[in-house]
Amino acid sequence: MTAQIDTPTTVTTVYKVSGMSCGHCEGAVSAEISEIPGVSSVQAVASTGEVTVASAAPLDEKAVRDAVDEAGFELVGTV
């Protein structure tokens, strides 16, 4: 199940990421996901493991998984 909130110009998806434990972790994940074309904002919360991503269109899950892997964490799926 994908949690998406759609507006005319933005798609918001909440992902679950394992392994984040601090602000540095949040920053690393946010920075990598922000590099994906079409992403307009990223908010990572280590305490919940949730990463909220706003983008112009739905993102390819493999691109998100690769970005999270590059940051050193694991994408569990969507919330």
N, CA, C and O atoms as CSV, one atom per row, in Angstrom:
chain,resi,resn,atom,element,x,y,z
A,1,MET,N,N,0.844,-1.174,0.000
A,1,MET,CA,C,0.000,0.000,0.000
A,1,MET,C,C,0.887,1.234,0.000
A,1,MET,O,O,1.792,1.338,0.828
A,2,THR,N,N,0.651,2.155,-0.895
A,2,THR,CA,C,1.428,3.374,-0.986
A,2,THR,C,C,0.630,4.529,-0.415
A,2,THR,O,O,-0.520,4.754,-0.790
A,3,ALA,N,N,1.257,5.258,0.497
A,3,ALA,CA,C,0.607,6.429,1.080
A,3,ALA,C,C,0.959,7.634,0.228
A,3,ALA,O,O,2.072,8.151,0.315
A,4,GLN,N,N,0.038,8.080,-0.582
A,4,GLN,CA,C,0.284,9.229,-1.439
A,4,GLN,C,C,-0.844,10.229,-1.272
A,4,GLN,O,O,-2.021,9.875,-1.198
A,5,ILE,N,N,-0.443,11.494,-1.216
A,5,ILE,CA,C,-1.406,12.584,-1.178
A,5,ILE,C,C,-1.169,13.378,-2.454
A,5,ILE,O,O,-0.113,13.990,-2.611
A,6,ASP,N,N,-2.122,13.380,-3.355
A,6,ASP,CA,C,-1.940,14.017,-4.649
A,6,ASP,C,C,-2.625,15.369,-4.703
A,6,ASP,O,O,-3.773,15.524,-4.284
A,7,THR,N,N,-1.900,16.339,-5.224
A,7,THR,CA,C,-2.460,17.641,-5.530
A,7,THR,C,C,-2.154,17.887,-6.997
A,7,THR,O,O,-1.418,17.104,-7.598
A,8,PRO,N,N,-2.684,18.939,-7.596
A,8,PRO,CA,C,-2.434,19.140,-9.024
A,8,PRO,C,C,-0.957,19.193,-9.403
A,8,PRO,O,O,-0.613,18.835,-10.530
A,9,THR,N,N,-0.080,19.622,-8.511
A,9,THR,CA,C,1.328,19.759,-8.868
A,9,THR,C,C,2.281,18.943,-8.012
A,9,THR,O,O,3.481,18.928,-8.288
A,10,THR,N,N,1.792,18.269,-6.990
A,10,THR,CA,C,2.682,17.559,-6.068
A,10,THR,C,C,2.117,16.200,-5.667
A,10,THR,O,O,0.918,16.049,-5.431
A,11,VAL,N,N,3.013,15.217,-5.596
A,11,VAL,CA,C,2.688,13.903,-5.055
A,11,VAL,C,C,3.526,13.738,-3.797
A,11,VAL,O,O,4.745,13.904,-3.841
A,12,THR,N,N,2.893,13.416,-2.681
A,12,THR,CA,C,3.609,13.206,-1.432
A,12,THR,C,C,3.539,11.730,-1.066
A,12,THR,O,O,2.458,11.148,-0.976
A,13,THR,N,N,4.723,11.131,-0.856
A,13,THR,CA,C,4.806,9.714,-0.513
A,13,THR,C,C,5.610,9.572,0.770
A,13,THR,O,O,6.630,10.238,0.947
A,14,VAL,N,N,5.148,8.702,1.667
A,14,VAL,CA,C,5.856,8.448,2.919
A,14,VAL,C,C,6.499,7.068,2.828
A,14,VAL,O,O,5.824,6.064,2.597
A,15,TYR,N,N,7.819,7.040,3.016
A,15,TYR,CA,C,8.598,5.802,2.970
A,15,TYR,C,C,9.062,5.443,4.374
A,15,TYR,O,O,9.223,6.311,5.231
A,16,LYS,N,N,9.272,4.151,4.593
A,16,LYS,CA,C,9.837,3.658,5.859
A,16,LYS,C,C,11.281,3.251,5.580
A,16,LYS,O,O,11.553,2.453,4.683
A,17,VAL,N,N,12.209,3.816,6.371
A,17,VAL,CA,C,13.633,3.542,6.209
A,17,VAL,C,C,14.168,3.012,7.535
A,17,VAL,O,O,13.903,3.594,8.587
A,18,SER,N,N,14.914,1.923,7.492
A,18,SER,CA,C,15.473,1.376,8.728
A,18,SER,C,C,16.926,1.812,8.885
A,18,SER,O,O,17.655,1.990,7.909
A,19,GLY,N,N,17.319,1.977,10.143
A,19,GLY,CA,C,18.705,2.279,10.461
A,19,GLY,C,C,19.005,3.715,10.828
A,19,GLY,O,O,20.094,3.993,11.330
A,20,MET,N,N,18.082,4.645,10.597
A,20,MET,CA,C,18.337,6.041,10.949
A,20,MET,C,C,18.236,6.200,12.469
A,20,MET,O,O,17.302,5.698,13.095
A,21,SER,N,N,19.220,6.912,13.057
A,21,SER,CA,C,19.193,7.080,14.508
A,21,SER,C,C,19.472,8.502,14.970
A,21,SER,O,O,19.388,8.788,16.165
A,22,CYS,N,N,19.805,9.406,14.041
A,22,CYS,CA,C,20.178,10.760,14.469
A,22,CYS,C,C,19.955,11.775,13.348
A,22,CYS,O,O,19.550,11.420,12.241
A,23,GLY,N,N,20.223,13.022,13.652
A,23,GLY,CA,C,20.076,14.087,12.670
A,23,GLY,C,C,20.999,13.922,11.476
A,23,GLY,O,O,20.632,14.269,10.354
A,24,HIS,N,N,22.196,13.396,11.708
A,24,HIS,CA,C,23.114,13.151,10.592
A,24,HIS,C,C,22.515,12.124,9.628
A,24,HIS,O,O,22.615,12.274,8.410
A,25,CYS,N,N,21.900,11.093,10.177
A,25,CYS,CA,C,21.245,10.068,9.354
A,25,CYS,C,C,20.130,10.698,8.517
A,25,CYS,O,O,20.007,10.432,7.322
A,26,GLU,N,N,19.321,11.535,9.169
A,26,GLU,CA,C,18.236,12.218,8.468
A,26,GLU,C,C,18.782,13.047,7.310
A,26,GLU,O,O,18.226,13.037,6.212
A,27,GLY,N,N,19.867,13.761,7.563
A,27,GLY,CA,C,20.474,14.602,6.539
A,27,GLY,C,C,21.017,13.799,5.373
A,27,GLY,O,O,20.862,14.193,4.218
A,28,ALA,N,N,21.653,12.671,5.670
A,28,ALA,CA,C,22.222,11.831,4.621
A,28,ALA,C,C,21.132,11.273,3.705
A,28,ALA,O,O,21.266,11.296,2.482
A,29,VAL,N,N,20.059,10.776,4.307
A,29,VAL,CA,C,18.948,10.219,3.524
A,29,VAL,C,C,18.272,11.328,2.717
A,29,VAL,O,O,17.974,11.151,1.536
A,30,SER,N,N,18.033,12.463,3.359
A,30,SER,CA,C,17.385,13.588,2.672
A,30,SER,C,C,18.211,14.067,1.487
A,30,SER,O,O,17.669,14.328,0.413
A,31,ALA,N,N,19.518,14.181,1.679
A,31,ALA,CA,C,20.398,14.662,0.611
A,31,ALA,C,C,20.370,13.724,-0.592
A,31,ALA,O,O,20.287,14.183,-1.731
A,32,GLU,N,N,20.439,12.426,-0.352
A,32,GLU,CA,C,20.451,11.463,-1.461
A,32,GLU,C,C,19.117,11.456,-2.209
A,32,GLU,O,O,19.101,11.454,-3.440
A,33,ILE,N,N,18.000,11.453,-1.477
A,33,ILE,CA,C,16.694,11.423,-2.134
A,33,ILE,C,C,16.440,12.730,-2.877
A,33,ILE,O,O,15.785,12.731,-3.919
A,34,SER,N,N,16.951,13.842,-2.352
A,34,SER,CA,C,16.772,15.141,-3.007
A,34,SER,C,C,17.397,15.192,-4.390
A,34,SER,O,O,17.013,16.019,-5.218
A,35,GLU,N,N,18.358,14.313,-4.645
A,35,GLU,CA,C,19.036,14.269,-5.945
A,35,GLU,C,C,18.176,13.620,-7.037
A,35,GLU,O,O,18.489,13.750,-8.220
A,36,ILE,N,N,17.111,12.932,-6.662
A,36,ILE,CA,C,16.250,12.276,-7.650
A,36,ILE,C,C,15.482,13.352,-8.424
A,36,ILE,O,O,14.852,14.216,-7.814
A,37,PRO,N,N,15.526,13.308,-9.754
A,37,PRO,CA,C,14.804,14.316,-10.545
A,37,PRO,C,C,13.314,14.361,-10.193
A,37,PRO,O,O,12.656,13.327,-10.079
A,38,GLY,N,N,12.798,15.586,-10.022
A,38,GLY,CA,C,11.383,15.772,-9.726
A,38,GLY,C,C,11.075,15.948,-8.255
A,38,GLY,O,O,9.976,16.375,-7.901
A,39,VAL,N,N,12.036,15.623,-7.378
A,39,VAL,CA,C,11.810,15.754,-5.931
A,39,VAL,C,C,11.883,17.229,-5.546
A,39,VAL,O,O,12.847,17.920,-5.878
A,40,SER,N,N,10.848,17.705,-4.838
A,40,SER,CA,C,10.831,19.106,-4.422
A,40,SER,C,C,11.136,19.279,-2.939
A,40,SER,O,O,11.622,20.335,-2.536
A,41,SER,N,N,10.861,18.263,-2.117
A,41,SER,CA,C,11.225,18.347,-0.702
A,41,SER,C,C,11.289,16.951,-0.090
A,41,SER,O,O,10.630,16.012,-0.537
A,42,VAL,N,N,12.118,16.858,0.959
A,42,VAL,CA,C,12.288,15.598,1.689
A,42,VAL,C,C,12.357,15.929,3.173
A,42,VAL,O,O,13.072,16.841,3.588
A,43,GLN,N,N,11.600,15.170,3.969
A,43,GLN,CA,C,11.678,15.323,5.418
A,43,GLN,C,C,11.856,13.933,6.022
A,43,GLN,O,O,10.960,13.092,5.959
A,44,ALA,N,N,13.036,13.708,6.611
A,44,ALA,CA,C,13.328,12.427,7.254
A,44,ALA,C,C,13.242,12.594,8.769
A,44,ALA,O,O,13.708,13.590,9.322
A,45,VAL,N,N,12.640,11.607,9.432
A,45,VAL,CA,C,12.505,11.636,10.893
A,45,VAL,C,C,13.084,10.328,11.438
A,45,VAL,O,O,12.492,9.259,11.288
A,46,ALA,N,N,14.250,10.437,12.072
A,46,ALA,CA,C,14.943,9.243,12.560
A,46,ALA,C,C,14.131,8.479,13.591
A,46,ALA,O,O,14.124,7.248,13.579
A,47,SER,N,N,13.447,9.183,14.481
A,47,SER,CA,C,12.723,8.514,15.576
A,47,SER,C,C,11.602,7.601,15.083
A,47,SER,O,O,11.267,6.618,15.745
A,48,THR,N,N,11.024,7.919,13.929
A,48,THR,CA,C,9.943,7.082,13.384
A,48,THR,C,C,10.406,6.250,12.190
A,48,THR,O,O,9.748,5.282,11.810
A,49,GLY,N,N,11.545,6.630,11.599
A,49,GLY,CA,C,12.023,5.953,10.402
A,49,GLY,C,C,11.247,6.354,9.160
A,49,GLY,O,O,11.371,5.712,8.117
A,50,GLU,N,N,10.448,7.411,9.261
A,50,GLU,CA,C,9.632,7.833,8.125
A,50,GLU,C,C,10.303,8.958,7.347
A,50,GLU,O,O,10.877,9.882,7.923
A,51,VAL,N,N,10.217,8.856,6.038
A,51,VAL,CA,C,10.756,9.870,5.138
A,51,VAL,C,C,9.624,10.309,4.229
A,51,VAL,O,O,9.099,9.510,3.452
A,52,THR,N,N,9.245,11.579,4.323
A,52,THR,CA,C,8.163,12.128,3.512
A,52,THR,C,C,8.779,12.857,2.329
A,52,THR,O,O,9.599,13.760,2.495
A,53,VAL,N,N,8.371,12.451,1.130
A,53,VAL,CA,C,8.946,13.004,-0.095
A,53,VAL,C,C,7.845,13.635,-0.932
A,53,VAL,O,O,6.833,13.000,-1.227
A,54,ALA,N,N,8.052,14.891,-1.313
A,54,ALA,CA,C,7.141,15.577,-2.235
A,54,ALA,C,C,7.832,15.631,-3.591
A,54,ALA,O,O,9.008,15.981,-3.688
A,55,SER,N,N,7.090,15.281,-4.631
A,55,SER,CA,C,7.660,15.257,-5.971
A,55,SER,C,C,6.620,15.661,-7.000
A,55,SER,O,O,5.419,15.675,-6.727
A,56,ALA,N,N,7.109,15.987,-8.187
A,56,ALA,CA,C,6.227,16.427,-9.265
A,56,ALA,C,C,5.368,15.283,-9.800
A,56,ALA,O,O,4.281,15.514,-10.331
A,57,ALA,N,N,5.852,14.059,-9.661
A,57,ALA,CA,C,5.138,12.865,-10.136
A,57,ALA,C,C,5.545,11.701,-9.238
A,57,ALA,O,O,6.542,11.800,-8.522
A,58,PRO,N,N,4.795,10.601,-9.262
A,58,PRO,CA,C,5.197,9.435,-8.464
A,58,PRO,C,C,6.624,9.013,-8.824
A,58,PRO,O,O,7.004,9.010,-9.995
A,59,LEU,N,N,7.400,8.659,-7.808
A,59,LEU,CA,C,8.792,8.274,-8.021
A,59,LEU,C,C,8.924,6.782,-8.264
A,59,LEU,O,O,8.128,5.980,-7.774
A,60,ASP,N,N,9.939,6.428,-9.026
A,60,ASP,CA,C,10.287,5.035,-9.237
A,60,ASP,C,C,10.871,4.494,-7.931
A,60,ASP,O,O,11.849,5.041,-7.422
A,61,GLU,N,N,10.288,3.438,-7.390
A,61,GLU,CA,C,10.744,2.913,-6.105
A,61,GLU,C,C,12.203,2.488,-6.145
A,61,GLU,O,O,12.910,2.614,-5.146
A,62,LYS,N,N,12.664,1.986,-7.288
A,62,LYS,CA,C,14.069,1.592,-7.397
A,62,LYS,C,C,14.985,2.793,-7.222
A,62,LYS,O,O,16.040,2.675,-6.597
A,63,ALA,N,N,14.605,3.943,-7.759
A,63,ALA,CA,C,15.419,5.160,-7.608
A,63,ALA,C,C,15.496,5.574,-6.138
A,63,ALA,O,O,16.554,5.978,-5.656
A,64,VAL,N,N,14.377,5.473,-5.435
A,64,VAL,CA,C,14.355,5.813,-4.013
A,64,VAL,C,C,15.189,4.798,-3.233
A,64,VAL,O,O,15.970,5.175,-2.359
A,65,ARG,N,N,15.026,3.521,-3.543
A,65,ARG,CA,C,15.789,2.463,-2.870
A,65,ARG,C,C,17.289,2.676,-3.081
A,65,ARG,O,O,18.073,2.563,-2.138
A,66,ASP,N,N,17.686,2.982,-4.310
A,66,ASP,CA,C,19.100,3.217,-4.609
A,66,ASP,C,C,19.639,4.418,-3.833
A,66,ASP,O,O,20.763,4.376,-3.333
A,67,ALA,N,N,18.848,5.489,-3.729
A,67,ALA,CA,C,19.267,6.685,-2.997
A,67,ALA,C,C,19.441,6.372,-1.512
A,67,ALA,O,O,20.421,6.793,-0.896
A,68,VAL,N,N,18.495,5.635,-0.939
A,68,VAL,CA,C,18.569,5.265,0.482
A,68,VAL,C,C,19.770,4.348,0.711
A,68,VAL,O,O,20.480,4.492,1.706
A,69,ASP,N,N,19.998,3.408,-0.203
A,69,ASP,CA,C,21.165,2.521,-0.103
A,69,ASP,C,C,22.458,3.334,-0.144
A,69,ASP,O,O,23.387,3.071,0.621
A,70,GLU,N,N,22.514,4.311,-1.029
A,70,GLU,CA,C,23.707,5.160,-1.169
A,70,GLU,C,C,23.999,5.906,0.144
A,70,GLU,O,O,25.156,6.150,0.487
A,71,ALA,N,N,22.931,6.263,0.868
A,71,ALA,CA,C,23.095,6.953,2.147
A,71,ALA,C,C,23.503,5.984,3.256
A,71,ALA,O,O,23.884,6.416,4.344
A,72,GLY,N,N,23.426,4.677,2.991
A,72,GLY,CA,C,23.835,3.686,3.982
A,72,GLY,C,C,22.707,3.098,4.795
A,72,GLY,O,O,22.934,2.546,5.872
A,73,PHE,N,N,21.491,3.212,4.291
A,73,PHE,CA,C,20.324,2.714,5.023
A,73,PHE,C,C,19.500,1.796,4.127
A,73,PHE,O,O,19.841,1.576,2.965
A,74,GLU,N,N,18.405,1.262,4.683
A,74,GLU,CA,C,17.584,0.317,3.934
A,74,GLU,C,C,16.151,0.826,3.806
A,74,GLU,O,O,15.511,1.185,4.794
A,75,LEU,N,N,15.662,0.848,2.568
A,75,LEU,CA,C,14.261,1.200,2.326
A,75,LEU,C,C,13.418,-0.023,2.622
A,75,LEU,O,O,13.579,-1.065,1.988
A,76,VAL,N,N,12.513,0.105,3.590
A,76,VAL,CA,C,11.625,-0.990,3.977
A,76,VAL,C,C,10.417,-1.028,3.044
A,76,VAL,O,O,9.955,-2.104,2.666
A,77,GLY,N,N,9.907,0.142,2.676
A,77,GLY,CA,C,8.732,0.233,1.800
A,77,GLY,C,C,8.020,1.548,2.056
A,77,GLY,O,O,8.613,2.499,2.565
A,78,THR,N,N,6.750,1.595,1.700
A,78,THR,CA,C,5.954,2.786,1.929
A,78,THR,C,C,5.077,2.569,3.146
A,78,THR,O,O,4.801,1.438,3.546
A,79,VAL,N,N,4.649,3.674,3.722
A,79,VAL,CA,C,3.810,3.624,4.923
A,79,VAL,C,C,2.359,3.638,4.505
A,79,VAL,O,O,1.471,3.602,5.356
